[in-house]
C-alpha cells in the first residue's frame, strides 16, 4: 500500500505542455489534450490538491486551477519537466507512446521516486508498439487484430486494409485502402515500412473501454462508442458517445480483466480500443485493437457519465485506500472533438 500522502501533483499533458515546443503543433491533438487536461484539473482541484502544469508558449490555454510554467522555444522542456517533478509528490502523465514519450516521462518520475498515477514501464513498453502488443496479446490467446509489417503481410486475409503508425496515437496518420493493390501502390510511394503496420479492415462498431487497473484487476468506468470517419481514405476521430456500448458491459469487463492480468504493472486509467462485429443472428465478436496505458479523451466526459469524480476513484485505487465497493452510473454522454 502507498503510504506517502499526496499534496502536490504535476499534471503533464505532453502536447499542450510544451512537448512539441520545437515542432509544429497539430490543432486536433491540441484540442484533445486540452479536453483531457482541463477535465482532470477540475476533478483534482475539487479534491484540494496543489496542481502544476506547463504550457506551450504558443497556446492561450492558461488554467487558473494550477501553477503554470510557460515553455518557450528556447527551453529544454525535458529539463523543465524534471525540475517540476522533483518538487511534487505525484505525477499524472498524459503523453502519447509515440517516440517513447510516455516511457521517458515515466522514467523521470521513477528516477525521482515519485508516485505515478499511471502505468508502469513494463506495461507502457508492451503497449507502445502495435506490432509487439499484437504479438503479446495473441500469444496469450486474446482475440486481437492481425498486424503485419509490409514484409510479411498476408494479402489473402482481407479485401480491405488499414495502415497505421506502429507507435502512433489515435487516428493520426491512419489510412484506409479498398484493396491490396491500392495499399501496395501507397507502400511503393512512401517509406511506410519504417513507420507503419498493416491490419485488415474489420466491419463493426469502433468502441473503447475506460477502466481503472491496478495489480492485475480492472474496474470499468464506461463502455464507449467511438465516432470515426473515413474521408479521402484518411481516418478521422470525431468524438465519442460515452456508454454508447453499455449493453456489452459484462463482456467488456471480462476482456479488461484479462488484459489487466497480463499487465500487472498497468495502474490507473487505461483505455482499451476494440471493434464489435455483429452477425445476422445477433451474435457478436469483440476484437482488441489497442491498449492505451494513459488517459484518453473519453476522460473528459466521465464525471457526467459515472456520476462520480473519476480522478478520486483512480487515486483511491492506485493508493489502495478503497474502503468499500463503489458503483458508477452508466449515463450516455455525447462529446465532439473539435478539429481546426
C-alpha positions as CSV (number, residue, x, y, z in Angstrom):
1,X,0.0,0.0,0.0
2,X,1.2,3.5,-0.9
3,X,1.7,5.4,2.4
4,X,3.2,8.7,1.4
5,X,0.4,11.4,1.3
6,X,-0.2,13.3,-1.9
7,X,-0.4,17.1,-1.7
8,X,1.2,18.3,-4.9
9,X,0.5,16.8,-8.3
10,X,2.2,17.6,-11.6
11,X,-0.3,17.1,-14.5
12,X,1.9,16.8,-17.6
13,X,-0.1,16.9,-20.8
14,X,2.5,16.4,-23.4
15,X,1.0,18.2,-26.4
16,X,-0.2,21.4,-24.7
17,X,2.6,21.3,-22.1
18,X,5.5,22.1,-24.5
19,X,6.4,18.6,-25.7
20,X,6.4,19.9,-29.2
21,X,8.0,23.3,-28.5
22,X,10.5,22.7,-31.3
23,X,7.9,21.4,-33.7
24,X,4.7,22.5,-35.4
25,X,1.5,22.0,-33.3
26,X,-1.3,19.8,-34.5
27,X,-4.6,21.6,-33.8
28,X,-6.6,18.4,-33.4
29,X,-4.1,17.0,-30.9
30,X,-4.1,20.3,-29.0
31,X,-7.9,20.2,-28.7
32,X,-7.9,16.7,-27.4
33,X,-5.1,17.4,-25.0
34,X,-6.9,20.4,-23.6
35,X,-10.1,18.4,-23.2
36,X,-8.3,15.8,-21.0
37,X,-6.1,18.3,-19.1
38,X,-8.9,20.7,-18.1
39,X,-11.3,17.9,-17.1
40,X,-8.6,16.3,-15.0
41,X,-7.5,19.6,-13.4
42,X,-11.1,20.4,-12.5
43,X,-11.5,16.9,-10.9
44,X,-8.3,17.2,-9.0
45,X,-8.8,20.8,-7.8
46,X,-12.1,19.7,-6.2
47,X,-10.1,17.3,-4.1
48,X,-7.9,20.2,-2.8
49,X,-4.6,19.1,-4.4
50,X,-2.0,21.7,-5.3
51,X,-1.6,21.4,-9.0
52,X,1.2,22.2,-11.5
53,X,1.2,22.3,-15.3
54,X,3.3,23.5,-18.2
55,X,2.0,25.4,-21.2
56,X,3.5,25.7,-24.7
57,X,4.1,29.5,-25.2
58,X,2.1,29.5,-28.5
59,X,-1.1,28.5,-26.7
60,X,-3.6,30.6,-24.9
61,X,-4.8,27.9,-22.6
62,X,-4.0,29.1,-19.1
63,X,-5.9,27.2,-16.4
64,X,-6.3,29.1,-13.1
65,X,-6.6,25.9,-11.2
66,X,-2.8,25.1,-11.5
67,X,0.5,26.8,-11.0
68,X,1.8,27.3,-14.6
69,X,5.3,27.3,-16.2
70,X,5.4,28.6,-19.8
71,X,7.6,26.6,-22.1
72,X,9.5,28.8,-24.6
73,X,11.0,27.7,-27.9
74,X,14.5,28.1,-26.3
75,X,13.6,25.8,-23.3
76,X,14.7,22.2,-22.9
77,X,11.3,21.0,-22.0
78,X,12.5,17.7,-20.5
79,X,14.7,19.7,-18.0
80,X,11.8,21.9,-17.2
81,X,9.6,18.9,-16.6
82,X,12.2,17.2,-14.5
83,X,12.6,20.3,-12.3
84,X,8.9,20.3,-11.6
85,X,8.8,16.5,-10.9
86,X,11.4,17.0,-8.2
87,X,9.1,19.5,-6.4
88,X,5.9,17.4,-6.3
89,X,4.6,14.3,-4.6
90,X,3.0,12.7,-7.6
91,X,2.8,12.9,-11.4
92,X,-0.1,12.3,-13.7
93,X,1.3,11.9,-17.2
94,X,-0.8,12.3,-20.4
95,X,1.6,11.6,-23.2
96,X,1.5,9.6,-26.4
97,X,3.5,6.4,-26.7
98,X,5.0,7.9,-29.9
99,X,8.8,8.0,-30.0
100,X,8.8,6.7,-26.4
101,X,7.5,10.0,-24.9
102,X,5.3,8.4,-22.2
103,X,8.0,5.9,-21.3
104,X,10.6,8.7,-21.0
105,X,8.4,10.8,-18.8
106,X,7.5,7.8,-16.6
107,X,11.2,7.0,-16.3
108,X,11.8,10.6,-14.9
109,X,9.2,10.0,-12.3
110,X,10.7,6.7,-11.4
111,X,14.2,8.2,-11.2
112,X,13.0,10.7,-8.6
113,X,10.9,8.2,-6.7
114,X,7.6,10.0,-7.2
115,X,4.1,8.4,-7.0
116,X,2.9,7.7,-10.5
117,X,-0.8,7.9,-11.0
118,X,-0.5,5.7,-14.1
119,X,1.1,2.7,-15.6
120,X,4.5,1.2,-15.0
121,X,7.3,0.9,-17.5
122,X,6.6,-2.8,-18.5
123,X,3.0,-2.1,-19.5
124,X,4.0,1.0,-21.4
125,X,6.7,-0.9,-23.2
126,X,4.3,-3.7,-24.3
127,X,1.6,-1.2,-25.4
128,X,3.9,1.2,-27.2
129,X,4.1,-0.8,-30.4
130,X,1.1,-2.1,-32.2
131,X,3.1,-4.9,-33.6
132,X,4.6,-6.0,-30.3
133,X,1.4,-5.7,-28.4
134,X,-0.4,-7.7,-31.1
135,X,2.2,-10.5,-30.7
136,X,1.9,-10.3,-26.9
137,X,-1.9,-10.5,-26.7
138,X,-2.1,-13.1,-29.4
139,X,0.4,-15.3,-27.6
140,X,-1.9,-15.1,-24.5
141,X,-5.0,-16.0,-26.6
142,X,-6.7,-12.6,-26.6
143,X,-8.8,-12.1,-29.7
144,X,-6.8,-9.2,-31.3
145,X,-6.5,-7.8,-34.7
146,X,-3.9,-9.3,-37.1
147,X,-1.0,-7.0,-37.5
148,X,1.8,-7.2,-40.2
149,X,4.8,-5.5,-41.5
150,X,4.9,-4.9,-45.2
151,X,7.4,-7.7,-45.5
152,X,5.2,-10.4,-44.0
153,X,1.7,-9.1,-45.0
154,X,-0.8,-11.8,-45.7
155,X,-2.8,-10.3,-48.6
156,X,-5.3,-13.1,-48.6
157,X,-6.7,-12.3,-45.1
158,X,-9.0,-9.4,-46.1
159,X,-10.2,-7.4,-49.1
160,X,-9.9,-4.0,-47.3
161,X,-6.9,-2.8,-45.3
162,X,-5.7,-0.2,-42.8
163,X,-2.2,1.2,-42.5
164,X,-1.3,3.0,-39.2
165,X,1.8,4.2,-37.4
166,X,3.2,1.4,-35.2
167,X,3.6,3.7,-32.2
168,X,1.1,6.4,-33.1
169,X,-1.8,7.7,-31.0
170,X,-5.5,7.8,-32.0
171,X,-6.3,8.1,-35.7
172,X,-3.3,10.2,-36.6
173,X,-1.8,9.2,-40.0
174,X,-4.2,6.1,-40.2
175,X,-5.2,5.3,-43.8
176,X,-7.9,3.1,-45.3
177,X,-7.4,1.1,-48.6
178,X,-10.2,-0.5,-50.7
179,X,-7.9,-3.3,-51.8
180,X,-4.4,-4.7,-51.6
181,X,-3.3,-3.2,-54.9
182,X,-4.1,0.3,-53.6
183,X,-2.1,-0.3,-50.5
184,X,0.8,-1.8,-52.4
185,X,0.9,1.3,-54.6
186,X,0.9,3.5,-51.5
187,X,3.8,1.5,-50.0
188,X,5.8,1.9,-53.1
189,X,5.4,5.7,-53.0
190,X,6.1,6.0,-49.2
191,X,8.5,4.9,-46.5
192,X,5.7,3.2,-44.5
193,X,7.7,0.1,-44.0
194,X,9.8,2.1,-41.5
195,X,6.8,3.6,-39.6
196,X,3.5,1.8,-40.3
197,X,1.9,-1.6,-39.7
198,X,-0.8,-3.2,-41.8
199,X,-4.1,-4.5,-40.4
200,X,-7.2,-5.9,-42.1
201,X,-10.2,-3.6,-42.1
202,X,-12.9,-5.2,-39.8
203,X,-16.5,-4.3,-40.3
204,X,-18.1,-3.3,-37.0
205,X,-18.5,-0.6,-34.4
206,X,-15.3,1.1,-33.1
207,X,-15.6,1.1,-29.4
208,X,-13.5,1.6,-26.3
209,X,-13.3,0.6,-22.6
210,X,-12.5,3.2,-20.0
211,X,-11.3,1.5,-16.9
212,X,-9.0,1.6,-13.8
213,X,-6.4,-1.1,-13.5
214,X,-4.2,-2.0,-10.5
215,X,-2.3,-5.1,-9.7
216,X,-3.9,-7.4,-12.2
217,X,-7.5,-6.2,-11.8
218,X,-9.7,-3.8,-13.8
219,X,-12.7,-1.8,-12.7
220,X,-14.9,-0.4,-15.6
221,X,-15.8,3.3,-15.7
222,X,-17.6,3.3,-19.1
223,X,-18.2,1.4,-22.4
224,X,-18.0,3.8,-25.3
225,X,-18.8,4.1,-28.9
226,X,-16.1,5.9,-30.9
227,X,-17.2,8.3,-33.7
228,X,-14.8,7.6,-36.5
229,X,-15.0,8.8,-40.1
230,X,-13.1,8.0,-43.3
231,X,-12.7,10.8,-45.8
232,X,-10.4,10.5,-48.8
233,X,-9.0,7.3,-47.4
234,X,-8.0,9.0,-44.1
235,X,-9.4,8.1,-40.7
236,X,-10.7,10.9,-38.5
237,X,-11.6,10.9,-34.9
238,X,-14.8,13.0,-34.5
239,X,-15.6,12.3,-30.8
240,X,-17.4,9.6,-28.7
241,X,-20.6,8.5,-27.1
242,X,-19.6,7.5,-23.6
243,X,-21.6,4.4,-22.5
244,X,-22.9,4.1,-26.1
245,X,-21.9,0.4,-25.8
246,X,-23.0,-0.2,-22.2
247,X,-25.1,-3.2,-23.3
248,X,-21.7,-5.0,-23.6
249,X,-20.6,-4.0,-20.1
250,X,-20.1,-7.6,-18.8
251,X,-18.2,-8.8,-21.9
252,X,-16.0,-5.6,-21.8
253,X,-15.3,-6.2,-18.1
254,X,-14.1,-9.8,-18.8
255,X,-11.8,-8.5,-21.5
256,X,-10.5,-5.6,-19.4
257,X,-9.6,-8.0,-16.5
258,X,-7.9,-10.4,-18.9
259,X,-5.7,-7.5,-20.1
260,X,-5.1,-6.4,-16.5
261,X,-3.8,-9.8,-15.5
262,X,-1.4,-9.8,-18.4
263,X,-0.1,-6.3,-17.5
264,X,0.4,-6.5,-13.7
265,X,2.0,-3.1,-13.6
266,X,-0.8,-1.4,-15.5
267,X,-2.2,1.1,-13.0
268,X,-4.6,4.0,-13.0
269,X,-6.7,4.9,-16.0
270,X,-6.3,2.6,-19.1
271,X,-8.2,2.8,-22.3
272,X,-8.8,-0.3,-24.4
273,X,-9.9,0.1,-28.1
274,X,-12.0,-2.7,-29.6
275,X,-14.2,-3.4,-32.6
276,X,-17.5,-5.1,-32.0
277,X,-18.6,-7.0,-35.1
278,X,-22.2,-8.3,-35.4
279,X,-23.5,-11.3,-37.3
280,X,-27.0,-11.6,-38.8
281,X,-28.2,-13.9,-36.0
282,X,-27.5,-11.4,-33.2
283,X,-24.1,-12.8,-32.2
284,X,-21.1,-10.6,-31.9
285,X,-17.4,-10.7,-31.6
286,X,-15.1,-8.3,-29.7
287,X,-11.6,-7.8,-31.3
288,X,-9.0,-5.9,-29.3
289,X,-7.1,-3.3,-31.4
290,X,-5.1,-1.3,-28.9
291,X,-4.4,-0.7,-25.3
292,X,-3.6,2.9,-24.2
293,X,-1.7,3.0,-20.9
294,X,-2.8,6.5,-20.2
295,X,-5.7,8.9,-20.2
296,X,-7.8,9.1,-23.4
297,X,-10.2,11.8,-24.5
298,X,-13.1,9.9,-23.1
299,X,-12.0,11.0,-19.6
300,X,-13.4,14.5,-20.3
301,X,-17.0,13.1,-20.0
302,X,-16.5,10.6,-17.2
303,X,-17.8,12.7,-14.4
304,X,-21.2,13.2,-16.1
305,X,-21.2,9.6,-17.3
306,X,-20.4,8.0,-13.9
307,X,-21.9,10.5,-11.5
308,X,-18.7,10.4,-9.5
309,X,-15.3,12.1,-9.6
310,X,-13.2,9.8,-11.7
311,X,-9.9,11.3,-10.5
312,X,-10.8,10.4,-6.9
313,X,-11.7,6.8,-8.0
314,X,-8.4,6.5,-9.8
315,X,-6.3,7.9,-7.0
316,X,-8.1,5.8,-4.4
317,X,-7.4,2.6,-6.3
318,X,-3.8,3.5,-7.1
319,X,-3.2,4.4,-3.4
320,X,-5.0,1.3,-2.3
321,X,-7.4,3.1,0.0
322,X,-10.8,1.9,-1.2
323,X,-12.8,1.0,1.9
324,X,-16.0,-0.2,0.2
325,X,-17.2,-1.1,-3.2
326,X,-18.4,1.8,-5.4
327,X,-20.8,1.7,-8.3
328,X,-20.7,4.0,-11.3
329,X,-23.7,5.2,-13.3
330,X,-24.0,4.3,-16.9
331,X,-25.2,7.6,-18.3
332,X,-24.7,8.2,-22.0
333,X,-22.7,11.4,-22.8
334,X,-22.0,12.6,-26.3
335,X,-18.9,14.7,-26.9
336,X,-17.4,16.0,-30.2
337,X,-13.7,16.6,-30.6
338,X,-13.1,19.9,-32.4
339,X,-10.9,19.8,-35.5
340,X,-9.4,23.1,-36.8
